[in-house]
Amino acid sequence: MSQPEKDFKGKPVFDESAELSEPLDDGMPEINPAKICFVIVKSRELAAEDMGVESDASNASDDGFLSILTTAGEAPTEKELRSFIDAMDVDEQNALVAMMWIGRGDFEAHDWKLAVTEALARRTGSVSHYLLGTPLLSDYLETALAEFDESCEDFEMGRL
């Protein structure tokens, strides 16, 4: 069994080993699909960014100026995405986590209410940290949207 993802204090962000309840009922997500699409687009941008190389004590002219590729802090796209997710209300954050879980295959679309309930019950840390630490986040969210017959096609027009 893999170790649960930890926040910056070493506490699990979500307890993914918790027992699942019975499905409550199906329903449509209580989150605007445009917000999910924004997260998809920005997480793709984040994945495409060049994170640079680790800074060291070498001379820039000796290392072919590779050290100029380093980033002193977080990338602007990551900051923007974290801020966007952190600004969502608790219900929207739980819905976003539930969408990611549905896209990942942990839940089915008809288990929507259960997935949201479990996201609330398992929440122990920063949702943005948890989501941005999830490989293939944009793919999972896109898959989940498709489960609800939604897509980001209109949203992405003119943005990419």
Secondary structure, DSSP 8 states (H G I E B T S, - for coil): -----B-TTS-BSB-TTS-----------SS-HHHHHHHHHHHHHHHHS-------SS-TTTTTTGGGG--SS--HHHHHHHHHHHHS-HHHHHHHHHHHHHHHTSS-GGGHHHHHHHHHHHB-S-HHHHHHTSTTHHHHHHHHHHHTT--SHHHHTTT-
